[in-house]
């Protein structure tokens, strides 16, 4: 089995030695995505909803880079620094995944890599190719 990888260019990838996402066969594993702004800073400090949206956008980009999409996500894991904001984290998650809900966890952690980050999300996906002609085997 071969592996395909995508990188986001985040400073931590080369320092820590990881990729944004890895595809192994029909499975895609997306590493923890934090609310990193386009300029490399923290996106929307103090806003749990906006930070969650940004994390999911990063996940979507990684999945698309490996032939998948948000509808293929089977599991998410949300690591949050303030569980009291669960409704805002959950509202954003529900807006993106409500039509194809994955399994999920939301766990409070003491802190993330940057103090202003309130959430980090991991995702796993399974991308199954559709049958081109009825009765043919999956490729």
Rosetta blueprint (number, residue, H / E / L):
1 X L
2 X L
3 X E
4 X E
5 X E
6 X E
7 X L
8 X L
9 X L
10 X L
11 X H
12 X H
13 X H
14 X H
15 X H
16 X H
17 X L
18 X L
19 X L
20 X L
21 X E
22 X E
23 X E
24 X E
25 X L
26 X L
27 X E
28 X E
29 X E
30 X E
31 X E
32 X E
33 X E
34 X E
35 X L
36 X E
37 X L
38 X L
39 X L
40 X L
41 X L
42 X E
43 X L
44 X L
45 X L
46 X L
47 X L
48 X H
49 X H
50 X H
51 X H
52 X H
53 X H
54 X H
55 X H
56 X H
57 X H
58 X H
59 X H
60 X H
61 X H
62 X H
63 X H
64 X H
65 X H
66 X L
67 X L
68 X L
69 X L
70 X H
71 X H
72 X H
73 X E
74 X E
75 X E
76 X E
77 X E
78 X E
79 X E
80 X E
81 X L
82 X L
83 X H
84 X H
85 X H
86 X H
87 X H
88 X H
89 X H
90 X H
91 X H
92 X H
93 X H
94 X H
95 X H
96 X H
97 X H
98 X H
99 X H
100 X H
101 X L
102 X L
103 X E
104 X E
105 X E
106 X E
107 X E
108 X E
109 X L
110 X L
111 X L
112 X L
113 X L
114 X L
115 X L
116 X L
117 X L
118 X L
119 X E
120 X E
121 X E
122 X E
123 X E
124 X E
125 X E
126 X E
127 X L
128 X L
129 X L
130 X L
131 X L
132 X L
133 X L
134 X L
135 X L
136 X L
137 X L
138 X L
139 X L
